[in-house]
Amino acid sequence: MKEWFSFVFSKQFVKHILIMLAIFILLILATFYWMRIYTNHGEYITLNNLNELSLSQAVDVLEEKGLHYKIIDSSSFNPQFLPEAILQQDPAANSKVKKGRTIYLWINAKTPPFKAIPCLMGQGTLEEAFERLPQIGFKVGEITYVPMEENNEGNPILSLSIAGEKIECGAKAQYGTVIDLEVGEKAGANMVKVPILLGKTLREAEFLMNNELNFGTILYDKQGLIDSSSAVIYKQLPSYKNEPIRIGSTIDVWLTQDLPEDVAQELEALKNDTTSNN
């Protein structure tokens, strides 16, 4: 026992212990130093906003900063972005990342995708077409009304066409395609008589149109014009003598400060006709 204590507390043993402890500490320090270099501890890169950049532009930015990328999706399409533009990124812009980090990208499709056209013929109405077609990505084009005596209400879809070619159920078209509609309409429905706007100010004419018709082109006779708010209409197109027009149609008007004599006489004759008829 005495010999064992003498060995433990001998200079040689203590020397070996100190050497081993020093080596252990050096190994720990070396390990931490290596990890610091390997992980770039404390060194971060601020990630750019890549949204709306083209894929090639985004790749140049990432490679310049020593970052990698991976495309997650390239089939989505947003008409507000250019083809192959970045739609989304992860991590988000201004995030702090380390060199060598992989950035995940969602890019806009190179070409607009083809979408199935809803089968509205004989099953849908004009209101449904205005709701469903834009939701899918199509645009409503020209609307042709076909009189239907048996039609009681609404405007049923009779046919759909693209550039003059009628569409069959199950057909597909590219995103953003303009689709023309042929719809049924009860004879005489949605039609209003053209009001007499001659001699009226814009405010008075607007009241007469009763939100059923709209102003088209508004032209002022600048000669002798003093106050546009008190100017009166001396010409309208279509004329009040025209056949009834569809609700929502426009009327072009010409205004002047003083009503021309021939127009005043025309209005007086209309007034007299109305009085005599009563």
Disulfide bonds with the S-S distance in Angstrom:
Cys119-Cys169 1.72
